[in-house]
């Protein structure tokens, strides 16, 4: 693994977490649209954005590139849709504190799956970093998961597991262009959300302001983040792929505080500092280890 490629991958994955961290602010600015309506229009914009990126990247080979993702692309797309859908259900059925805490178990799932399926061994320092980061998130949530409901907690863990599976697929097919996988996830999500909205009877009509926010989320918050994450997956091991974006959890309340003046408690900043220092520390150790390996 070339050091330059690894460093770029780390930067891409970290930046993906920054893009994803704006979701809380975007949802906070939504006036009336429900979660499934937001996800529908976000997925619609995501699909259009990825389609354009794939066409620019592949030209006349666009359809071929999508077909070449094969079973891996299908599995990755469905697992990402499951992660997003389960995350929404979790937030609806359990406390935000419980959901966020359980979302942060994704690195542990990725570590186990990566070891079993891809033989990607996890360093002791990385295991320690994951545990410390999880502790920081507990501090951010006030030291408790706030109880929550069992079903909602299971969906939150299911969301983390789905994202870990998506990550493993990216690593498994790292030699291929996996952007079509994200495109397929957007298409699947549009269809699934459309069916749910139809069943709920809420309809697709939302305010222009809400639609604008949802569409921008699809392009910038989700789309750009997933593009960076997918590119970074070529050189960054699975467990780090899910550990670095934990910056999303740290920065989310910061954007809300800056834009709508909703300031979090001191424990949020304390826990966030622990998470950030842990993520940067683990990345720094990995870079030093890679440098030593290249010199040998």
C-alpha positions as CSV (number, residue, x, y, z in Angstrom):
1,X,0.0,0.0,0.0
2,X,1.6,3.2,-1.1
3,X,1.9,5.8,1.7
4,X,0.7,8.7,-0.5
5,X,-2.4,6.8,-1.5
6,X,-3.0,5.8,2.2
7,X,-2.7,9.4,3.4
8,X,-5.1,10.7,0.7
9,X,-7.5,7.9,1.6
10,X,-7.4,9.0,5.3
11,X,-8.1,12.6,4.3
12,X,-11.0,11.6,2.0
13,X,-12.6,9.5,4.7
14,X,-12.2,12.2,7.3
15,X,-13.7,14.8,5.0
16,X,-16.6,12.4,4.3
17,X,-17.4,12.6,8.1
18,X,-17.3,16.4,7.9
19,X,-19.9,16.4,5.0
20,X,-22.1,13.9,6.9
21,X,-21.9,15.9,10.1
22,X,-24.2,18.6,8.5
23,X,-27.2,16.2,8.5
24,X,-28.4,17.3,12.0
25,X,-28.3,20.9,10.9
26,X,-30.2,20.2,7.7
27,X,-32.9,18.2,9.5
28,X,-33.1,20.9,12.1
29,X,-33.9,23.5,9.3
30,X,-36.7,21.3,7.8
31,X,-40.1,22.9,8.4
32,X,-42.6,20.1,8.1
33,X,-41.5,17.2,5.9
34,X,-41.3,13.8,7.6
35,X,-38.2,11.5,7.6
36,X,-39.4,9.4,4.7
37,X,-40.1,12.4,2.5
38,X,-36.7,13.8,3.3
39,X,-35.0,10.5,2.5
40,X,-37.0,10.2,-0.7
41,X,-35.8,13.6,-2.1
42,X,-32.4,13.2,-0.7
43,X,-32.0,9.9,-2.4
44,X,-33.4,11.3,-5.6
45,X,-30.7,14.0,-5.6
46,X,-28.1,11.5,-4.6
47,X,-29.0,9.3,-7.6
48,X,-28.8,12.2,-10.0
49,X,-25.5,13.4,-8.6
50,X,-23.9,9.9,-8.7
51,X,-25.3,9.3,-12.2
52,X,-23.6,12.5,-13.4
53,X,-20.3,11.6,-11.6
54,X,-20.3,8.1,-13.1
55,X,-21.0,9.4,-16.7
56,X,-18.2,11.9,-16.3
57,X,-15.9,9.2,-15.0
58,X,-16.8,6.5,-17.5
59,X,-18.3,8.1,-20.6
60,X,-19.6,5.5,-23.0
61,X,-18.8,2.8,-20.5
62,X,-21.3,4.0,-17.9
63,X,-23.8,1.1,-18.2
64,X,-20.9,-1.3,-18.3
65,X,-19.4,0.2,-15.2
66,X,-22.8,-0.2,-13.4
67,X,-23.1,-3.8,-14.6
68,X,-19.5,-4.6,-13.5
69,X,-20.4,-4.0,-9.9
70,X,-22.2,-7.3,-10.0
71,X,-23.4,-9.0,-6.9
72,X,-21.1,-6.9,-4.8
73,X,-22.7,-3.7,-6.0
74,X,-26.1,-5.1,-5.3
75,X,-25.1,-6.2,-1.8
76,X,-23.4,-2.9,-1.1
77,X,-26.3,-0.8,-2.3
78,X,-28.9,-2.8,-0.4
79,X,-26.8,-2.7,2.8
80,X,-26.4,1.1,2.6
81,X,-30.2,1.5,2.1
82,X,-30.8,-0.8,5.1
83,X,-28.4,1.3,7.2
84,X,-30.2,4.6,6.4
85,X,-33.7,3.1,6.8
86,X,-32.9,1.3,10.0
87,X,-31.3,4.5,11.3
88,X,-34.5,6.5,10.6
89,X,-36.6,3.8,12.4
90,X,-34.2,3.7,15.3
91,X,-34.5,7.5,15.8
92,X,-38.3,7.2,15.7
93,X,-38.5,4.3,18.2
94,X,-35.7,5.0,20.7
95,X,-34.0,8.0,22.2
96,X,-31.5,10.0,20.2
97,X,-28.8,9.3,22.8
98,X,-29.3,5.5,22.5
99,X,-29.4,5.7,18.7
100,X,-26.2,7.7,18.4
101,X,-24.4,5.5,20.8
102,X,-25.3,2.4,19.0
103,X,-24.5,3.9,15.6
104,X,-21.0,4.2,16.9
105,X,-20.7,0.4,17.1
106,X,-20.1,0.3,13.3
107,X,-16.2,0.2,13.7
108,X,-16.6,-2.9,15.9
109,X,-18.7,-4.7,13.3
110,X,-16.3,-3.6,10.6
111,X,-13.3,-4.9,12.6
112,X,-14.9,-8.3,13.0
113,X,-16.2,-8.6,9.5
114,X,-12.9,-7.3,8.0
115,X,-10.9,-9.9,10.0
116,X,-13.2,-12.8,9.1
117,X,-14.0,-12.0,5.5
118,X,-11.0,-10.0,4.3
119,X,-8.2,-11.1,6.7
120,X,-7.7,-7.4,7.7
121,X,-6.1,-7.6,11.1
122,X,-6.8,-4.9,13.6
123,X,-3.9,-3.5,15.7
124,X,-4.2,-3.3,19.4
125,X,-4.0,0.4,19.3
126,X,-7.0,0.6,17.0
127,X,-9.1,-1.6,19.3
128,X,-8.1,0.8,22.2
129,X,-9.0,3.8,20.0
130,X,-12.5,2.4,19.2
131,X,-13.2,1.7,22.9
132,X,-12.0,5.2,24.0
133,X,-14.0,6.8,21.2
134,X,-17.1,5.0,22.3
135,X,-16.4,6.2,25.8
136,X,-16.2,9.7,24.5
137,X,-19.6,9.4,22.8
138,X,-21.1,8.1,26.0
139,X,-19.8,11.3,27.7
140,X,-21.3,13.3,24.9
141,X,-24.7,11.7,25.6
142,X,-24.5,12.5,29.2
143,X,-23.1,9.2,30.4
144,X,-26.3,7.2,29.7
145,X,-28.1,5.7,26.7
146,X,-31.3,7.1,28.2
147,X,-33.0,3.7,28.2
148,X,-34.7,3.7,24.9
149,X,-36.9,1.0,23.4
150,X,-35.5,-2.5,22.7
151,X,-36.8,-2.5,19.1
152,X,-35.4,0.9,18.4
153,X,-32.0,0.0,19.8
154,X,-31.9,-3.2,17.7
155,X,-32.6,-1.1,14.6
156,X,-29.8,1.3,15.6
157,X,-27.4,-1.6,15.8
158,X,-28.8,-2.9,12.5
159,X,-28.0,0.4,11.0
160,X,-24.4,0.2,12.2
161,X,-24.1,-3.3,10.9
162,X,-25.5,-2.4,7.5
163,X,-23.0,0.4,7.2
164,X,-20.2,-2.0,8.2
165,X,-21.3,-4.4,5.5
166,X,-21.3,-1.6,2.9
167,X,-17.8,-0.8,4.0
168,X,-16.7,-4.4,3.7
169,X,-18.1,-4.6,0.2
170,X,-16.1,-1.4,-0.8
171,X,-12.9,-3.1,0.6
172,X,-13.7,-6.4,-1.1
173,X,-14.1,-4.7,-4.5
174,X,-11.5,-2.0,-3.9
175,X,-10.0,-2.6,-7.3
176,X,-13.3,-1.7,-9.0
177,X,-15.1,1.6,-9.4
178,X,-17.6,1.3,-6.6
179,X,-19.4,4.6,-7.2
180,X,-22.2,2.7,-9.1
181,X,-22.8,0.9,-5.8
182,X,-23.7,4.2,-4.2
183,X,-25.8,5.1,-7.2
184,X,-27.8,1.8,-6.9
185,X,-28.3,2.6,-3.2
186,X,-30.0,5.8,-4.2
187,X,-32.2,4.1,-6.7
188,X,-33.2,1.4,-4.2
189,X,-33.9,4.1,-1.5
190,X,-36.1,6.1,-3.9
191,X,-38.2,3.1,-4.6
192,X,-38.5,1.9,-1.0
193,X,-39.3,5.4,0.4
194,X,-41.8,5.9,-2.4
195,X,-43.6,2.7,-1.4
196,X,-43.6,3.7,2.3
197,X,-44.8,7.2,1.6
198,X,-47.6,5.8,-0.5
199,X,-48.6,3.3,2.3
200,X,-48.5,6.1,4.9
201,X,-50.6,8.3,2.7
202,X,-48.4,11.3,3.4
203,X,-47.7,12.0,-0.3
204,X,-44.7,13.6,-2.0
205,X,-45.9,17.2,-1.7
206,X,-43.6,19.2,0.6
207,X,-42.7,22.9,0.8
208,X,-40.2,24.4,-1.6
209,X,-37.9,25.2,1.3
210,X,-38.0,21.6,2.6
211,X,-37.4,20.2,-0.9
212,X,-34.5,22.5,-1.4
213,X,-32.8,21.3,1.8
214,X,-33.5,17.7,1.1
215,X,-32.1,17.9,-2.5
216,X,-29.0,19.8,-1.2
217,X,-28.5,17.0,1.4
218,X,-28.5,14.5,-1.5
219,X,-25.8,16.3,-3.4
220,X,-23.5,17.7,-0.6
221,X,-24.3,16.1,2.7
222,X,-24.8,12.5,1.5
223,X,-23.5,12.5,-2.1
224,X,-20.2,14.2,-1.7
225,X,-19.5,12.4,1.5
226,X,-20.2,8.9,0.0
227,X,-18.0,9.7,-3.0
228,X,-15.1,10.6,-0.8
229,X,-15.7,7.6,1.4
230,X,-15.8,5.3,-1.6
231,X,-12.6,6.6,-3.0
232,X,-10.9,6.4,0.4
233,X,-12.0,2.8,0.7
234,X,-9.5,1.8,-1.9
235,X,-6.5,2.3,0.5
236,X,-7.9,2.6,4.0
237,X,-8.7,-0.6,6.0
238,X,-12.3,-1.3,6.9
239,X,-12.1,-0.6,10.6
240,X,-10.5,2.9,10.0
241,X,-13.1,3.6,7.4
242,X,-15.8,3.4,10.1
243,X,-13.7,4.9,12.9
244,X,-12.6,8.2,11.2
245,X,-16.1,9.3,10.2
246,X,-17.0,9.4,14.0
247,X,-16.0,13.0,13.6
248,X,-19.6,13.4,12.2
249,X,-21.0,12.8,15.7
250,X,-18.7,15.4,17.2
251,X,-19.2,18.1,14.6
252,X,-23.0,17.7,14.2
253,X,-23.9,19.8,17.4
254,X,-21.2,22.4,16.5
255,X,-22.9,23.3,13.2
256,X,-26.3,23.5,14.9
257,X,-24.8,25.8,17.6
258,X,-23.2,28.1,15.0
259,X,-26.2,28.4,12.7
260,X,-29.3,28.2,14.9
261,X,-27.7,29.1,18.3
262,X,-28.6,25.8,20.0
263,X,-25.7,25.3,22.3
264,X,-24.9,21.8,23.6
265,X,-23.9,21.1,27.2
266,X,-20.2,21.1,28.4
267,X,-20.3,17.3,28.4
268,X,-20.9,17.3,24.7
269,X,-17.7,19.3,24.1
270,X,-15.8,17.2,26.6
271,X,-16.8,13.9,25.0
272,X,-16.3,15.4,21.5
273,X,-12.7,16.3,22.4
274,X,-12.1,12.8,23.5
275,X,-13.4,11.4,20.3
276,X,-11.5,13.8,18.1
277,X,-8.2,13.3,19.9
278,X,-8.7,9.5,19.7
279,X,-9.5,9.6,16.0
280,X,-6.5,11.8,15.2
281,X,-4.2,9.8,17.5
282,X,-5.1,6.5,15.9
283,X,-4.7,8.0,12.4
284,X,-1.3,9.4,13.4
285,X,-0.1,6.1,14.7
286,X,-1.2,4.4,11.5
287,X,0.7,6.9,9.4
288,X,3.8,6.4,11.4
289,X,3.5,2.6,11.1
290,X,3.0,3.0,7.3
291,X,6.1,5.2,7.0
292,X,8.2,2.6,8.9
293,X,6.9,-0.1,6.6
294,X,7.8,1.8,3.4
295,X,11.3,2.3,4.7
296,X,11.9,-1.4,5.3
